[in-house]
Amino acid sequence: MSSAVSAEARPLVEMLAVDKDFVLGGFWKKTLSMRALSQISLALHPGRALAMVGESGSGKSTTARLICRASRPSSGDILFRGKSILDLDRKAAAEYRREVQMIFQDPFGSLNPALSIGHHIARPLRIHNPALPRAEVRDRALAVLEQVGLHPSADYLARSPHELSGGQRQRVAIARALSVGPSVLLADEPTSMLDVSVRLGILNLLQDTKEQRQVAVLYITHDIATARYFAEDTAVLYAGHVVERAPSQTITERPAHPYTQLLIASVPNPERRITPTAARRAADIPIWTAESRGCPFTSRCPRASAICRETLPPPTKIDASHVVSCHHI
């Protein structure tokens, strides 16, 4: 059996028909809520990356927050190594936090400016290995800084975050996540706050980490081009729904859902003109609730028909690895 097949057979993290509602407010006995995620089912596999693509408000970061237990699903379940993470005891929850680490979008806000780089790396090591000798904590901190390309690592331990560039800060954030030996990385737009010139270096670092450590990666991004470059698989979200899921190359070369096609068309191309109709559709994004009906993309879809306004399209397989939720494939 090939390694790819083995990876598919043993997901580290599974989301099973997960819904997430947020209460927006209310009046008297009526409560207003928004459904941020609707029936999300995804899997993360060792040594592979799943890119989650969609515009702001589609539910990408909410998905990461649910997986890292910063928030709880309204319904459905999330499994880690085949066991639910929703009701872990204190010891199991601490171990899960070690196994599943976040890399945040903003390298300027995710590091405490009052603390040294050495403290940022040593702190998670001490939390998850309280008996670790001070000398070994230092050695591990130096080793992980070297692994993320900060050479010589000893020169960085006493430095403060404000003394580093954006790319160097993001490498420190990645080193902090890797220091405790996680099996899952949740990378929430890890390059969007960086200069274009350093984005490729961060993606290559994550690529090496994924392959060498066999880490499962959830890669959240607006950029469908970097999704194809970095991730083996891509899931396209719209208004909290997975509208298309396939290998990344398939998504970019043969997009089947109208929203995915719109995302591909939005990639800058000096030879293509944007029509007023396309611009008008791009501004109409619905707020989904538990009572909403039909396909969430109906108001912007050129293929929309009566069934789209009344019935949510079920996931339909185009082939074994390509699934689309659309009535008019």
Secondary structure, DSSP 8 states (H G I E B T S, - for coil): --HHHHHHHS-SEEEEEEEEEEEEEEETTEEEEEEEEEEEEEEE-TT-EEEEE--TTSSHHHHHHHHTTSS--SEEEEEETTEESTT--HHHHHHHHHHEEEE-S-TTTSS-TTS-HHHHHHHHHHHH-TT--HHHHHHHHHHHHHHTT-SSGGGTTT--GGGS-HHHHHHHHHHHHHTT--SEEEEESTTTTS-HHHHHHHHHHHHHHHHHHT-EEEEEES-HHHHHHH-SEEEEEETTEEEEEEEHHHHHHS--SHHHHHHHHTS--TT----HHHHHHHT------TT--S-TTGGG-TT--HHHHHS---EEEEETTEEEE-S--
